[in-house]
Amino acid sequence: MKEDRIKDQSIESGELTGFLDEGTDFSGDMKFSGTMRIDGKYEGKIKSDSTLIIGESADIKVDTIEIGSISINGRIEGNIVAKEKVEIHSRGRVYGSIKTPSLIIDDGAILQGQCDMDQKVAKEKPAEEVKKK
């Protein structure tokens, strides 16, 4: 059951490379590559160019999360800087500022803070993708 939930929540990723399950209480600096999922409590710093999934039972307290993309189903207290995308799903709660070129907020989600959508990055991204092809 839990493995099905993990696979269903994964955004643009094949498999998880790290996981903090419900009931886990962790503090410190986190750096990772691949896709990381947090369902427990976390306090500290998070920095990665990869994908972070915040599960429904997650309670995150940080100064700033610097990430490639993030999918939020739980609670985050702190600022988010995402290079690619921020998704706040219906059970997601964010108390802090967000800076990203792409923001998706589902009905029922909470964002209490400011949002800065860097249009320069958003406009340049399609041109970079064309060059890669």
Protein Blocks (a to p, Z undefined) as FASTA:
>chain_A
ZZmmmmmmpghifbdcbdcdehiacedddddehjdddfbdcedddddfbdcdddfkbccd
dfbdcdfbdcdfbdcedddddfkbccddfkbccedddddfbdcddehiaceddddddfkl
mmmmmmmmmmmZZ
